[in-house]
Amino acid sequence: MSAQSIAGIAFVILLIALDVVVIVALTKVWQTKIQTAKEEVYQKQALDAIQAQQETARQQKKLAAEMAEIKERLTSIERILKEVE
């Protein structure tokens, strides 16, 4: 084998190795982008769940206050009815 053919084979091997490195790097970049997109979706879902929980808690407090008011009114009505008897 001549020095030129060895240099040519080495150059081809170098090009193949470079291609492999580039392909692996691009694959990692694409995987990272996909993972980041998934994480953003999960974060949005978590924020939506937190907001829903906060709204539910607010509504529960409102209902509890309304129930307390209804109980007070009912107690007042019962007292009035007992006085009328």
C-alpha positions as CSV (number, residue, x, y, z in Angstrom):
1,M,0.0,0.0,0.0
2,S,1.2,3.4,-0.8
3,A,1.3,6.4,1.5
4,Q,-1.5,8.0,-0.6
5,S,-3.9,5.1,-0.2
6,I,-3.2,4.9,3.6
7,A,-3.8,8.7,3.8
8,G,-7.0,8.3,1.7
9,I,-8.3,5.5,4.0
10,A,-7.4,7.6,7.1
11,F,-9.2,10.6,5.6
12,V,-12.4,8.5,4.9
13,I,-12.3,7.0,8.4
14,L,-11.9,10.5,9.8
15,L,-14.9,11.8,7.8
16,I,-17.0,8.8,8.9
17,A,-16.0,9.5,12.6
18,L,-16.9,13.2,12.1
19,D,-20.2,12.3,10.7
20,V,-21.0,9.9,13.6
21,V,-20.0,12.7,16.1
22,V,-22.2,15.2,14.3
23,I,-25.2,12.8,14.1
24,V,-24.8,11.9,17.8
25,A,-24.7,15.6,18.8
26,L,-27.7,16.4,16.7
27,T,-29.6,13.5,18.2
28,K,-28.8,14.7,21.7
29,V,-29.9,18.3,20.8
30,W,-33.2,16.9,19.4
31,Q,-33.8,14.8,22.5
32,T,-33.1,17.7,24.7
33,K,-35.6,19.9,22.8
34,I,-38.2,17.1,23.0
35,Q,-37.6,16.7,26.8
36,T,-37.8,20.5,27.3
37,A,-41.1,20.6,25.5
38,K,-42.5,17.8,27.6
39,E,-41.3,19.5,30.8
40,E,-43.0,22.7,29.7
41,V,-46.3,20.8,29.2
42,Y,-45.9,19.2,32.6
43,Q,-45.2,22.6,34.2
44,K,-48.3,24.1,32.6
45,Q,-50.4,21.2,33.8
46,A,-49.1,21.6,37.3
47,L,-49.8,25.3,37.3
48,D,-53.4,24.6,35.9
49,A,-53.9,22.1,38.7
50,I,-52.7,24.6,41.3
51,Q,-55.1,27.2,40.0
52,A,-57.9,24.7,40.0
53,Q,-57.2,23.8,43.6
54,Q,-57.0,27.4,44.6
55,E,-60.4,28.1,42.9
56,T,-61.9,25.1,44.6
57,A,-60.6,26.2,48.0
58,R,-62.0,29.7,47.4
59,Q,-65.4,28.3,46.5
60,Q,-65.4,26.0,49.5
61,K,-64.7,28.9,51.8
62,K,-67.5,30.8,50.2
63,L,-69.9,27.9,50.6
64,A,-68.9,27.5,54.2
65,A,-69.6,31.1,54.9
66,E,-73.0,30.8,53.2
67,M,-73.8,27.7,55.1
68,A,-73.0,29.5,58.4
69,E,-75.3,32.3,57.4
70,I,-78.1,29.9,56.6
71,K,-77.6,28.2,59.9
72,E,-77.8,31.5,61.7
73,R,-81.0,32.4,59.9
74,L,-82.5,29.0,60.6
75,T,-81.7,29.3,64.3
76,S,-83.3,32.7,64.2
77,I,-86.5,31.4,62.5
78,E,-86.6,28.5,65.0
79,R,-86.4,30.9,67.9
80,I,-89.2,33.1,66.5
81,L,-91.4,30.0,65.9
82,K,-90.9,28.8,69.5
83,E,-91.8,32.3,70.7
84,V,-95.0,32.3,68.7
85,E,-96.1,28.9,70.0
